[in-house]
Amino acid sequence: MALVLSETGWTRGLRSGSWSFVADPSWSVESAGHPPSLSIFVRGDDVQQERWTESLHALLNSGQVGPLRRAEPVWSWSRWFAGDVEISVSLSPQSWHGAHRIPAMMQLAVERADAPAEGLAPDPQCARRRAAEGSAIARWYLAGEDTLPDDVVEMLAADDDPSVVTAVQMNEGQRRIVHDEP
């Protein structure tokens, strides 16, 4: 996914999983790879989000991605199933919160149907391996996780890739909240 985003004009942001579109920086993608699921959030204007949602629906309904069984759509949330995998597409139109505009957002999620809603339990050994041996992109995504052991946070804070170091710094406040630290 990161390779396709990079090749199509998106650049990594300061936060882990955050991408901006070079041609129009007002567009962003928020992606997260939390096994056993993957979520991609795309923000922008209503018209473009509706087009992308319709395009995804057409692709998923066409059979080009394999045999999928579609569930009955609920408002702006559609789901498809293939064996133990659930694919969902949801669309939230632009809204206003007081004087602040919240852009339209589309989410594409791919999840194992048998996975716990909160995801898999943290795996400190896997995190250590990814911090030591993973690609720069894998380490950048890892830097955004909230339940990392202190030694992994230290490894990422000393990483050779500045985007990994920035991402681990940007998530420090969230890690403190999760660990109930002041």
Disulfide bonds with the S-S distance in Angstrom:
none
